[in-house]
Amino acid sequence: MKNPPILIIGKNGKTGMRVNQRLQALGYDTRAVSRSTTPAFDWEDAATWAPAIKGTHSAYVTYQPDLAVPNAESTIKAFVRVARENGLKHIVLLSGRGEEGAQRAEKVLQDSGISWNIVRCSWFSQNFSESFMADGVLVGELILPAADTLEPFVDADDIADVAVATLIEPDHRNKLYELTGPRALSFAQCVEEISEALGRPVKYTGISVDDYINALKEQGAPDDLQWLLRELFTVVFDGRNSNVMPGVEEALGRPATDFKTYVQKTMASGIWDAVMQKQSA
Ligand SMILES: NC(=O)c1ccc[n+]([C@@H]2O[C@H](COP(=O)([O-])OP(=O)(O)OC[C@H]3O[C@@H](n4cnc5c(N)ncnc54)[C@H](OP(=O)(O)O)[C@@H]3O)[C@@H](O)[C@H]2O)c1
């Protein structure tokens, strides 16, 4: 009998996309969903959850906008209940380090009776190329708070490799992996490495959290995004997450990818060129 498809919530996301590609390359059937797919999956519309889950037994789950937001715990609680009622037996949850809200949401899954994995991650290196920090790299100046904080940025390819292993290898069941890169770097150091590789100046400019949030407000950023970024830059980026963790090695038996390798891969992929061409068009 054919195996049921593996559910991926967050089809177009930085890790969901990679998990989907890897599983398909290995010959697994997948059902990758988000708001723009059929069936659709929207964290803000619980009526979309059961139709997306039905017929699947295991899932890779990325929450939006972030497990740190105040209602994440109750949403994950409701989601886990619907998941159980609709036959899901194993959930791999993407989580964030040092976020109290995220850790509460993890606990909901761990206590649910469903078999689980938590993939608890530091900031993704790919935020510099596939997310809000890419624009700063492209215009040559990244303006962000948290000037002196060191972060061991983790490569989304490593996260996807760990997620896939936890989905398809039963030995990993009911384990939490805390994933970081092998080196803690400041934003300024990251930008310097990117600038060197690009062969053009990109600088980091520090800013106070208040000025940063006020600028976002003036640009029309929604209140919840303002709240989330304030939380990330004041609480999560207070230095609590600067330590390097061995999660990638523990899960995969190989070292985590260094930021330098991420920069080289991203250069080779042309992502930074493609966005540059789009901006100058
Ligand atoms: N980025 C990091 O550094 C980092 C670090 C640690 C943990 N995390 C965690 O990773 C998760 C993903 O965050 P991310 O910023 O990296 O985003 P992401 O995985 O890149 O996901 C973006 C995608 O989410 C989908 N989406 C947006 N709102 C949705 C909704 N209401 N319901 C369903 N899908 C929705 C969108 O696709 P559609 O438009 O098609 O819906 C969008 O393409 C979060 O839970 C975050 O806490 C992120």
The ligand as an SDF file (V2000), in Angstrom:
LIG
                    3D

 48 52  0  0  0  0  0  0  0  0999 V2000
   13.8610   33.3160   10.4070 N   0  0  0  0  0  0  0  0  0  0  0  0
   14.5450   32.9900   11.5010 C   0  0  0  0  0  0  0  0  0  0  0  0
   15.7000   33.4200   11.7160 O   0  0  0  0  0  0  0  0  0  0  0  0
   13.9320   32.0440   12.5200 C   0  0  0  0  0  0  0  0  0  0  0  0
   14.7060   31.5710   13.5710 C   0  0  0  0  0  0  0  0  0  0  0  0
   14.1630   30.6530   14.4840 C   0  0  0  0  0  0  0  0  0  0  0  0
   12.8460   30.2330   14.3060 C   0  0  0  0  0  0  0  0  0  0  0  0
   12.1220   30.7250   13.2840 N   0  0  0  0  0  0  0  0  0  0  0  0
   10.7270   30.2720   13.1170 C   0  0  0  0  0  0  0  0  0  0  0  0
   10.5190   29.8680   11.7960 O   0  0  0  0  0  0  0  0  0  0  0  0
    9.1470   30.0420   11.4440 C   0  0  0  0  0  0  0  0  0  0  0  0
    9.1210   30.6060   10.0710 C   0  0  0  0  0  0  0  0  0  0  0  0
    9.5370   31.9400   10.0870 O   0  0  0  0  0  0  0  0  0  0  0  0
   10.1910   32.6630    8.8330 P   0  0  0  0  0  0  0  0  0  0  0  0
   10.0980   34.1110    9.1080 O   0  0  0  0  0  0  0  0  0  0  0  0
   11.5340   32.0650    8.5420 O   0  0  0  0  0  0  0  0  0  0  0  0
    9.1670   32.4080    7.6270 O   0  0  0  0  0  0  0  0  0  0  0  0
    9.2560   31.4000    6.4430 P   0  0  0  0  0  0  0  0  0  0  0  0
    9.4950   30.0030    6.9070 O   0  0  0  0  0  0  0  0  0  0  0  0
   10.1830   31.9310    5.4250 O   0  0  0  0  0  0  0  0  0  0  0  0
    7.7380   31.3800    5.9260 O   0  0  0  0  0  0  0  0  0  0  0  0
    7.1830   32.3380    5.0980 C   0  0  0  0  0  0  0  0  0  0  0  0
    5.9260   31.7130    4.4880 C   0  0  0  0  0  0  0  0  0  0  0  0
    4.9100   31.5380    5.4700 O   0  0  0  0  0  0  0  0  0  0  0  0
    3.6360   31.5390    4.8220 C   0  0  0  0  0  0  0  0  0  0  0  0
    2.6490   32.1620    5.7200 N   0  0  0  0  0  0  0  0  0  0  0  0
    2.6200   33.4530    6.1360 C   0  0  0  0  0  0  0  0  0  0  0  0
    1.5620   33.6530    6.9570 N   0  0  0  0  0  0  0  0  0  0  0  0
    0.8990   32.4550    7.0310 C   0  0  0  0  0  0  0  0  0  0  0  0
   -0.2820   32.0380    7.7150 C   0  0  0  0  0  0  0  0  0  0  0  0
   -1.0390   32.8820    8.4390 N   0  0  0  0  0  0  0  0  0  0  0  0
   -0.6360   30.7460    7.6120 N   0  0  0  0  0  0  0  0  0  0  0  0
    0.0890   29.8770    6.8680 C   0  0  0  0  0  0  0  0  0  0  0  0
    1.1980   30.2170    6.1750 N   0  0  0  0  0  0  0  0  0  0  0  0
    1.6000   31.5050    6.2640 C   0  0  0  0  0  0  0  0  0  0  0  0
    3.8370   32.3730    3.5400 C   0  0  0  0  0  0  0  0  0  0  0  0
    3.3870   31.6350    2.4210 O   0  0  0  0  0  0  0  0  0  0  0  0
    1.9280   31.9680    1.8150 P   0  0  0  0  0  0  0  0  0  0  0  0
    1.9440   33.4340    1.4900 O   0  0  0  0  0  0  0  0  0  0  0  0
    1.8120   31.0660    0.6510 O   0  0  0  0  0  0  0  0  0  0  0  0
    0.9630   31.6420    2.9110 O   0  0  0  0  0  0  0  0  0  0  0  0
    5.3460   32.6050    3.4490 C   0  0  0  0  0  0  0  0  0  0  0  0
    5.8800   32.2350    2.1870 O   0  0  0  0  0  0  0  0  0  0  0  0
    8.5120   30.8910   12.5550 C   0  0  0  0  0  0  0  0  0  0  0  0
    7.7310   30.0830   13.3750 O   0  0  0  0  0  0  0  0  0  0  0  0
    9.7210   31.3960   13.3270 C   0  0  0  0  0  0  0  0  0  0  0  0
    9.4480   31.5170   14.6970 O   0  0  0  0  0  0  0  0  0  0  0  0
   12.6180   31.5930   12.3790 C   0  0  0  0  0  0  0  0  0  0  0  0
  1  2  1  0
  2  3  2  0
  2  4  1  0
  4  5  1  0
  4 48  2  0
  5  6  2  0
  6  7  1  0
  7  8  2  0
  8  9  1  0
  8 48  1  0
  9 10  1  0
  9 46  1  0
 10 11  1  0
 11 12  1  0
 11 44  1  0
 12 13  1  0
 13 14  1  0
 14 15  2  0
 14 16  1  0
 14 17  1  0
 17 18  1  0
 18 19  2  0
 18 20  1  0
 18 21  1  0
 21 22  1  0
 22 23  1  0
 23 24  1  0
 23 42  1  0
 24 25  1  0
 25 26  1  0
 25 36  1  0
 26 27  1  0
 26 35  1  0
 27 28  2  0
 28 29  1  0
 29 30  1  0
 29 35  2  0
 30 31  1  0
 30 32  2  0
 32 33  1  0
 33 34  2  0
 34 35  1  0
 36 37  1  0
 36 42  1  0
 37 38  1  0
 38 39  2  0
 38 40  1  0
 38 41  1  0
 42 43  1  0
 44 45  1  0
 44 46  1  0
 46 47  1  0
M  CHG  2   8   1  16  -1
M  END
$$$$
